[in-house]
Amino acid sequence: MPPIRPTNTTAEILRELGARLRAYRLQQNLSHEDVATQAGLGRATVVRAEAGENPTLETIVKILRALGRLDALDAFLPEPLVSPLQLAALHGHVRQRAGKPRARRRVRASRRKRAAGEQHSAGEMSTPGHGRTPGHHG
């Protein structure tokens, strides 16, 4: 079976997922009816899932359970890892929701701009031979 690539369309990925479900079923020598009964689904639902016809996540979970392959879900969507740096930045807490950038980031940017402006102004005044000096009409 070909690997799933980021360039695959959603329809291609669904067809590949269906082909893999079918391969699991056939490895166990089970019919559509066998899987449907064990999964609590209709036979047509199993056939459509194997065809990649937009199965629901619930349908996929039920079929994988019937095939004894729930372990495939861990490979499909492993538990996210939290980097030690992120954990330290969050003071030991795991992020519960996404948030907007904090205002202090914008303040820092404005401080950099202000500091750059002050350096630029100071540079103009101290550069000999450039600009006008007070009282000089050149």
C-alpha positions as CSV (number, residue, x, y, z in Angstrom):
1,M,0.0,0.0,0.0
2,P,1.3,3.4,-0.9
3,P,2.2,5.8,2.0
4,I,-0.1,8.7,2.7
5,R,1.6,11.9,1.7
6,P,0.8,15.6,2.5
7,T,0.2,16.1,-1.3
8,N,-2.6,13.5,-1.3
9,T,-6.1,14.9,-1.6
10,T,-8.6,14.2,1.1
11,A,-10.5,11.8,-1.3
12,E,-7.2,9.9,-2.0
13,I,-6.5,9.6,1.8
14,L,-10.0,8.3,2.5
15,R,-9.7,5.7,-0.3
16,E,-6.3,4.6,1.1
17,L,-7.8,4.4,4.6
18,G,-10.7,2.3,3.2
19,A,-8.2,0.0,1.4
20,R,-6.3,-0.5,4.7
21,L,-9.5,-1.3,6.5
22,R,-10.3,-3.8,3.8
23,A,-6.8,-5.4,4.0
24,Y,-7.2,-5.8,7.8
25,R,-10.6,-7.5,7.3
26,L,-9.3,-9.8,4.6
27,Q,-6.2,-10.7,6.7
28,Q,-8.7,-12.1,9.3
29,N,-10.8,-13.8,6.6
30,L,-13.9,-11.9,7.7
31,S,-16.8,-10.9,5.5
32,H,-18.5,-7.5,5.4
33,E,-21.3,-9.0,7.3
34,D,-19.0,-10.4,10.0
35,V,-17.4,-7.0,10.6
36,A,-20.7,-5.2,10.5
37,T,-22.3,-7.5,13.1
38,Q,-19.3,-7.2,15.4
39,A,-19.1,-3.4,15.0
40,G,-22.8,-2.8,15.3
41,L,-23.0,-1.3,11.9
42,G,-24.9,-2.0,8.7
43,R,-23.1,-4.0,6.0
44,A,-23.5,-1.1,3.5
45,T,-21.7,1.2,6.1
46,V,-18.7,-1.2,6.2
47,V,-18.7,-1.4,2.3
48,R,-18.8,2.4,2.0
49,A,-16.0,2.9,4.6
50,E,-13.8,0.4,2.7
51,A,-14.5,2.4,-0.5
52,G,-13.4,5.6,1.3
53,E,-16.8,7.2,1.0
54,N,-16.3,9.7,3.9
55,P,-16.7,7.3,6.9
56,T,-17.3,9.0,10.2
57,L,-14.7,8.7,12.9
58,E,-17.2,6.7,14.9
59,T,-17.5,4.2,12.0
60,I,-13.7,3.9,11.8
61,V,-13.4,3.3,15.5
62,K,-16.1,0.6,15.5
63,I,-14.6,-1.2,12.5
64,L,-11.1,-1.1,14.1
65,R,-12.5,-2.4,17.4
66,A,-14.3,-5.2,15.5
67,L,-11.0,-6.1,13.8
68,G,-9.0,-5.9,17.0
69,R,-7.0,-3.0,15.7
70,L,-7.7,-0.1,18.0
71,D,-3.9,0.0,18.5
72,A,-3.9,1.6,15.0
73,L,-5.4,4.7,16.5
74,D,-2.3,5.3,18.6
75,A,-0.2,5.3,15.5
76,F,-2.8,7.4,13.7
77,L,-3.0,10.1,16.3
78,P,-0.4,9.7,19.1
79,E,-0.7,11.6,22.3
80,P,1.0,15.0,21.9
81,L,4.4,15.4,23.5
82,V,5.0,18.6,25.5
83,S,8.6,19.9,25.2
84,P,10.5,20.6,28.4
85,L,10.9,24.3,27.2
86,Q,7.2,24.7,26.6
87,L,6.4,23.1,30.0
88,A,8.9,25.5,31.7
89,A,7.4,28.5,29.9
90,L,3.9,27.4,31.2
91,H,5.3,27.0,34.7
92,G,4.6,23.2,34.8
93,H,1.1,23.5,33.4
94,V,-0.1,21.9,30.2
95,R,-1.9,24.3,27.8
96,Q,-5.7,23.9,28.0
97,R,-6.6,26.3,25.2
98,A,-5.1,28.4,22.5
99,G,-4.7,32.1,23.3
100,K,-3.9,35.4,21.6
101,P,-0.3,36.7,21.8
102,R,0.1,38.6,25.0
103,A,0.2,42.4,25.0
104,R,3.8,42.4,26.4
105,R,5.1,41.0,23.1
106,R,3.7,44.1,21.3
107,V,5.2,46.3,24.0
108,R,8.6,44.8,23.5
109,A,8.4,45.5,19.8
110,S,7.4,49.1,20.5
111,R,10.3,49.4,22.9
112,R,12.7,48.2,20.2
113,K,11.3,50.7,17.8
114,R,11.5,53.5,20.4
115,A,15.1,52.5,21.3
116,A,16.1,52.4,17.7
117,G,14.6,55.8,17.2
118,E,16.5,57.2,20.2
119,Q,19.8,55.7,18.9
120,H,19.1,57.2,15.5
121,S,18.4,60.6,16.9
122,A,21.5,60.4,19.2
123,G,23.6,59.4,16.2
124,E,22.5,62.4,14.1
125,M,23.4,64.9,16.9
126,S,26.8,63.4,17.6
127,T,28.0,63.0,14.0
128,P,30.4,65.8,13.2
129,G,29.9,67.6,9.9
130,H,26.4,66.4,9.4
131,G,23.3,68.4,9.8
132,R,23.1,72.0,11.1
133,T,24.4,73.2,14.4
134,P,22.4,75.8,16.2
135,G,23.4,79.3,15.3
136,H,25.3,78.3,12.2
137,H,24.2,79.5,8.8
138,G,26.0,77.5,6.3
